[in-house]
Amino acid sequence: MALQSSITETRQHFTGQLVCNSAYWRIDQIIWNKQGLTFVVNAYATNQGPMLYSDKFSFAPELDGDNFIKQAYQFLKTLPEFSDAADC
């Protein structure tokens, strides 16, 4: 499972913005502890392409719900920056 969504980035020492209209967002790391679940999601130009961006998020999963990875993707889709994301 992954998400597809656009990404717009600015980089230090560059003018303008980097835009990828169909970035491939994949959860690449999950850390579970007593406080909840933290995961790292990375954006790639394609599913095999170079990494464009990385971010970390945390939430409290439902222990009797779907698997934690699926819950993490569902959590991402509740955030404004992923509101237009499609499953892929």
C-alpha positions in Angstrom: 0.0 0.0 0.0 1.1 3.6 -0.7 -0.4 7.0 -1.4 -0.1 9.2 -4.5 -0.3 12.9 -4.1 1.4 16.0 -5.3 4.4 17.6 -3.4 5.8 21.1 -3.7 9.1 21.8 -2.1 11.5 24.7 -1.8 15.2 24.0 -1.3 17.9 26.2 0.2 20.1 27.9 -2.4 17.5 27.3 -5.1 15.0 29.8 -6.5 11.4 28.6 -7.3 9.8 25.4 -6.2 10.2 21.7 -7.0 6.9 20.2 -8.0 6.0 16.5 -8.4 2.3 16.1 -9.3 2.1 12.4 -8.6 4.6 11.6 -5.9 4.6 8.1 -4.4 4.3 8.3 -0.6 5.4 5.2 1.3 5.7 4.4 5.0 9.2 3.1 5.4 9.6 2.8 9.1 7.3 2.2 12.1 8.2 2.6 15.7 5.8 1.3 18.4 6.0 2.1 22.1 3.7 2.6 25.1 2.8 6.1 23.9 1.6 5.0 20.5 2.9 4.6 17.0 5.4 6.8 15.2 6.1 6.3 11.5 8.3 7.8 8.8 6.7 8.5 5.4 8.9 9.2 2.4 7.9 10.7 -0.9 9.5 9.4 -4.1 9.3 10.7 -7.7 8.0 7.2 -8.6 7.7 3.9 -6.7 11.3 3.2 -7.7 12.5 6.8 -8.0 14.7 9.0 -5.9 13.4 10.1 -2.5 12.1 13.7 -2.5 10.9 14.3 1.0 10.7 12.6 4.4 8.5 13.3 7.5 7.6 11.7 10.8 4.1 11.4 12.3 2.7 9.9 15.5 -0.8 8.7 16.5 -2.5 6.2 18.8 -3.7 3.2 16.8 -6.7 1.2 17.7 -5.4 -2.1 19.0 -8.4 -4.1 17.8 -8.6 -2.2 14.5 -7.0 -2.8 11.1 -3.2 -3.6 11.0 -1.0 -0.7 12.1 0.3 0.0 8.7 -3.1 0.4 7.2 -4.1 2.6 10.2 -1.0 4.8 9.6 -2.1 5.4 5.9 -5.6 6.1 7.1 -4.2 8.6 9.6 -2.2 10.4 6.9 -5.4 10.8 4.8 -7.0 12.8 7.7 -4.2 15.4 7.5 -4.8 18.5 5.3 -1.6 17.9 3.3 -2.8 14.4 2.3 -6.5 15.3 1.8 -6.2 14.7 -2.0 -4.1 11.6 -1.7 -5.2 8.5 -3.5 -4.4 4.9 -2.6 -2.0 3.1 -5.0 
